[in-house]
């Protein structure tokens, strides 16, 4: 890891005004290694070098041909990739697993030449939608609780939930890390022990813990909706690339520019 240097590389005002320059934190985020906010942290900590010189100025602009390294690793912008997967059971939502268990990355190993990362997590035995991308800005906002991204789950329980219990889920269930409530909950018209539950938050094992607090065992948990994205037509264990309209819907939802305006920002 490079050591912090006392000085920092600087640019003249005329260089800052060049239209082809790019803000350094945006360049780092577009290399697919982190969000712009995390890039600012790397810059402030002296971990970013431009043409061999440490840069700690957050508004620094880089030009085509500049050589940028983060923690000693050279980076270059990557084209953004957006993959929607229907995660199967017994699959870990991480980039790697020290125990050698199957991960979502194994399922998309040959999907793209770019590095992608899962946005958030699903439990090992929870199935359903998971988004993988190298768009750091989008991933960071989708996971931030302030944007209240809706997640929809089909929950099969060991017994039928009573009307009173459904009401408790709507009002809020006390948990050790604070109350949790469903944005909307409906009972399946045919299978009375199945409910469809919408959540705006994504705390660890949140749905399972809510059901456990009611004394109900979860037999299966399937995420069928994520923001504007739906699972319909995507078989278990399969993935597909998002369409441009879907990407723009996600970006609009978290107040980011649409794809056709990215290069102008």
C-alpha positions in Angstrom: 0.0 0.0 0.0 1.5 3.4 -1.0 2.6 5.7 1.9 1.1 9.1 2.3 3.3 11.9 0.9 3.5 15.3 2.3 2.7 17.1 -0.9 -0.1 16.7 -3.4 -0.2 17.1 -7.2 -2.0 20.3 -8.2 -3.5 21.6 -11.4 -3.6 25.0 -12.9 -7.0 26.7 -13.3 -6.7 26.4 -17.1 -6.4 22.6 -16.8 -9.5 22.5 -14.7 -11.5 24.2 -17.4 -10.6 21.7 -20.1 -13.8 20.0 -21.2 -12.3 16.6 -21.6 -11.2 16.3 -18.0 -13.0 14.1 -15.4 -13.4 14.6 -11.7 -11.0 12.1 -10.0 -13.6 10.5 -7.7 -15.9 9.9 -10.7 -13.0 8.3 -12.7 -12.3 5.9 -9.8 -16.0 5.0 -9.4 -16.2 4.3 -13.1 -13.3 1.9 -12.8 -15.7 -0.3 -10.8 -13.9 -0.5 -7.5 -16.1 1.7 -5.3 -18.6 4.5 -5.1 -17.7 8.2 -5.5 -18.0 8.6 -1.7 -15.6 5.8 -1.0 -13.3 7.3 -3.7 -13.2 10.6 -1.8 -12.1 8.6 1.3 -9.3 7.0 -0.7 -8.2 10.4 -2.0 -8.3 12.1 1.4 -6.2 9.2 2.9 -3.5 9.7 0.3 -4.1 6.4 -1.4 -4.5 7.8 -4.9 -1.7 8.7 -7.2 -1.9 10.5 -10.6 1.1 10.2 -12.8 3.2 9.0 -9.8 2.2 11.9 -7.4 -0.2 11.6 -4.5 -3.4 13.6 -4.8 -5.5 14.6 -1.8 -7.6 17.3 -3.5 -11.2 16.1 -3.7 -12.1 18.2 -6.7 -9.1 17.2 -8.7 -9.6 16.7 -12.5 -7.8 14.1 -14.6 -7.2 14.1 -18.3 -7.1 11.4 -21.0 -3.7 9.7 -20.8 -3.2 10.3 -17.0 -2.0 7.3 -15.1 -4.1 6.7 -11.9 -3.4 4.2 -9.2 -5.4 3.4 -6.0 -3.4 1.7 -3.2 -0.7 0.9 -5.8 -3.1 -0.7 -8.3 -3.5 1.0 -11.7 -7.1 1.6 -12.7 -9.0 2.4 -15.9 -12.6 3.2 -16.5 -14.7 0.1 -17.3 -18.0 0.0 -19.3 -20.8 -0.4 -16.8 -22.4 -3.8 -16.6 -25.8 -4.5 -15.0 -26.9 -8.2 -14.4 -30.1 -9.4 -12.9 -29.9 -12.9 -11.4 -32.5 -15.2 -9.9 -30.4 -16.6 -7.1 -30.9 -20.3 -6.3 -30.8 -21.9 -2.8 -27.5 -22.8 -1.2 -25.6 -20.0 -2.9 -23.6 -17.3 -1.1 -24.1 -13.6 -2.1 -20.4 -12.7 -1.9 -17.6 -12.4 -4.4 -15.7 -15.3 -2.8 -16.1 -17.8 0.1 -13.3 -19.2 2.2 -15.2 -22.4 2.7 -15.4 -23.1 -1.0 -19.2 -22.8 -1.1 -20.9 -21.8 -4.4 -21.3 -18.0 -4.8 -23.3 -15.8 -7.1 -20.1 -15.0 -8.9 -19.7 -18.6 -9.9 -23.0 -18.3 -11.8 -21.9 -15.3 -13.8 -18.2 -16.3 -14.2 -18.3 -16.1 -17.9 -20.9 -13.4 -18.2 -18.6 -10.5 -18.8 -15.0 -9.5 -18.9 -15.7 -6.8 -16.3 -15.6 -7.1 -12.6 -19.1 -7.0 -11.1 -20.3 -7.1 -7.5 -23.6 -8.0 -5.8 -25.7 -5.1 -4.6 -26.7 -6.1 -1.1 -27.2 -9.7 0.1 -29.6 -12.5 0.2 -29.3 -15.3 2.8 -27.7 -18.5 1.6 -31.1 -20.3 1.3 -33.1 -17.2 0.2 -33.9 -17.3 -3.5 -34.7 -14.5 -5.9 -33.6 -11.3 -7.4 -30.1 -10.0 -6.9 -28.4 -7.2 -8.9 -24.7 -7.4 -9.9 -23.0 -4.4 -11.3 -19.7 -2.4 -11.4 -21.6 0.9 -11.3 -20.4 2.0 -7.8 -22.6 5.1 -7.6 -25.8 3.2 -8.3 -24.9 0.3 -6.0 -24.1 2.6 -3.1 -27.4 4.5 -3.5 -29.5 1.4 -3.9 -28.2 0.0 -0.6 -28.6 3.3 1.2 -31.7 3.3 3.5 -32.6 6.9 2.6 -33.6 5.9 -0.9 -36.1 3.3 0.4 -35.7 0.8 -2.4 -38.7 -1.6 -2.4 -38.0 -5.3 -2.0 -40.9 -7.7 -2.5 -40.8 -11.3 -1.1 -43.0 -14.4 -1.3 -42.9 -16.0 2.2 -44.0 -19.5 2.8 -44.5 -20.1 6.6 -45.0 -23.3 8.6 -48.6 -22.2 9.4 -51.1 -19.6 8.2 -50.5 -16.2 9.7 -53.6 -14.8 11.5 -55.2 -11.5 10.6 -53.8 -10.1 13.9 -50.3 -11.2 13.0 -50.6 -9.6 9.5 -51.6 -6.4 11.3 -48.6 -6.5 13.5 -46.3 -6.9 10.5 -47.9 -3.8 9.0 -47.6 -1.7 12.2 -44.1 -2.9 13.1 -42.4 -5.9 14.8 -40.0 -5.0 17.7 -36.5 -6.4 16.9 -33.2 -6.1 18.8 -32.0 -3.5 16.3 -35.2 -1.5 16.1 -38.8 -2.1 14.9 -39.4 -3.4 11.3 -42.6 -3.2 9.4 -44.0 -4.3 6.0 -44.8 -1.6 3.5 -47.6 -3.9 2.2 -48.6 -7.5 2.9 -51.2 -9.7 1.2 -52.2 -13.3 1.6 -51.9 -15.7 -1.3 -55.5 -16.4 -2.6 -54.9 -20.2 -2.9 -52.0 -21.0 -0.5 -53.0 -19.6 2.8 -49.6 -20.1 4.4 -47.9 -17.9 1.8 -47.8 -14.1 2.0 -46.4 -11.5 -0.3 -44.5 -8.8 1.7 -43.0 -5.5 0.6 -40.2 -3.9 2.5 -38.3 -0.6 2.1 -35.3 -1.7 4.2 -32.8 -4.4 3.9 -31.3 -5.2 7.3 -29.7 -8.6 7.7 -32.3 -11.4 7.7 -35.0 -8.8 8.3 -37.9 -10.9 6.9 -36.9 -14.1 8.7 -36.4 -12.3 12.0 -39.9 -10.7 11.7 -41.4 -14.1 11.3 -39.4 -15.6 14.1 -40.6 -12.8 16.4 -44.2 -14.1 15.6 -43.1 -17.6 16.4 -43.5 -18.7 12.8 -40.9 -20.8 10.9 -40.0 -19.7 7.3 -40.1 -22.6 5.0 -39.1 -20.7 1.9 -38.3 -17.0 1.1 -38.1 -15.7 -2.4 -37.4 -12.1 -3.5 -39.7 -11.5 -6.5 -39.3 -7.8 -6.9 -36.4 -5.3 -6.5 -37.3 -1.7 -7.1 -38.9 -1.7 -10.6 -37.4 -5.1 -11.5 -39.5 -8.2 -11.5 -38.5 -11.9 -11.5 -41.1 -12.9 -14.1 -39.6 -15.0 -16.8 -36.2 -15.4 -15.1 -35.7 -19.0 -14.1 -33.9 -20.0 -10.9 -30.1 -20.0 -11.3 -30.3 -17.9 -14.5 -29.3 -14.3 -15.2 -29.8 -11.6 -17.8 -28.4 -8.2 -18.7 -30.7 -5.3 -17.8 -32.3 -3.3 -20.6 -31.5 0.3 -20.9 -34.9 1.4 -19.8 -34.6 -0.7 -16.7 -31.2 0.8 -15.9 -32.6 4.3 -16.3 -35.5 3.5 -14.1 -33.1 2.4 -11.3 -30.9 5.4 -11.8 -33.9 7.8 -11.7 -35.2 6.1 -8.6 -32.0 7.0 -6.7 -31.6 10.4 -8.4 -28.8 9.6 -10.8 -28.5 10.7 -14.4 -29.8 8.4 -17.1 -27.3 6.4 -19.1 -27.4 8.7 -22.2 -26.3 11.7 -20.0 -23.5 10.0 -18.1 -20.8 11.2 -20.4 -21.9 14.8 -20.0 -21.7 14.8 -16.2 
